[in-house]
Amino acid sequence: MIDHDSLILAVLNDSPQATAIYDNGDLNIVYANQAMLDMWCADRSIIGNTFCYCFPNFAQEGFSSILKNVWKTGITYNATEVPANIVFGDRKIKRYFDFEYKAILDEKGQTYAILHTASDVTERKLANNRMERQREELSLSYKLDRLANTLSHDLKNPLSVLKMGNDFLLKNENLSVQVAKRWYKNFSESIQNIESIINQTLQLNKVRGSKNMADCVEIDKRIGEWINEVKLNFPEQQIEFQLGHLYPLNADSGAVYQIFVNLIANAVKFAVSHGAYLHIYSEETDLGIVYTFEDNGIGIPEGELSKIFLMEVRGSNSSHITGTGIGLSLVKDLMEFMGGTVNLSSALGKGTVVRLFFPQSVEDC
């Protein structure tokens, strides 16, 4: 009779896909195949020890905090072309990896293991960088053209409301106060939508045509006004804002504003009806400053995550909520403009985690 557990382990051991398994919240390494050991430049003596103990450099670079968040939330984390320093003897070698921290859940929805798979994509990353520099201007021009087409379509709706309301009020001079107030409310909402669309256009144009002007942005002093601005646009949404330590950023202040407001607005728009929260916090790693936006909203279907940063793309479960489909694409463009990256993990009905990486140290600000 076939021992299925032994068969699975044999397949994993022989697999060229680097694989490891953690079996508790302390990130105990219960399994790692040879491909993963080679990638880590480690041997089998690490089995039975914790990830943080075996690889303090990975903990300092923020990977352990991602793993612990996956264990806590049960939301699988995917990332592509992420830099990491591999310790080999007395040297640190910078490599780039695609990896997945997959939360394995029990029948109650609780995490009981994390399956870690990874691929070294350093050569692909370096080749892509060379190609990206060559096509950067063409790409940004194309995105701007796409954005202009999208905005011309999206502006039609709020403008139609204004035109329709104006015609209605001109033809009906003796309206009740209640009906008139309802139309004025519609006018206000339409104007806000137009302002939002125009602001996004101007911001992307700034990305295309200007140099990266760095400022010291004190997030802890600015976050309150950004939250209040979003709340004014969504007065009926109830959500708790949980703020952790917020490191300052040495970055383009306009770009940071646009990124944070877009992500806060997404969390508010797609919040659940009861007990909604958005947790915003930051940490300093050896590679830079990481900001995390963690909510318990409606989430994004797993099959749609790979396309969610594309322009005009929205989750299929968000059709009942107004939006342009521009926000996350803009966030990605702005982060790349500043030399950073953005990763997003989500699970339907569990929420979304967005991780922003800014390549700088606290001393830069």
Secondary structure by P-SEA (a helix, b strand, c coil): ccaaaaaaaaaaaacccbbbbbcccccccccccaaaaaaacccccccccccccccaaaaaacaaaaaaaaaaccbbbbbcbbbbbbbcccbbbbbbbbccbbbbbcccccccbbbbbbbbaaaaaaaaaaaaaaaaaaaaaaaaaaaaaaaaaaaaaaaaaaaaaaaaaaacccccaaaaaaaaaaaaaaaaaaaaaaaaaaaaaaaaccccccccccccccaaaaaaaaaaacccbbbbbbbcbbbbbcccaaaaaaaaaaaaaaaaaaccccbbbbbbbccccccbbbbbbbbbccccccccccccccccccccccccccccccaaaaaaaaaaaacbbbbbbbccccbbbbbbbbccccccc
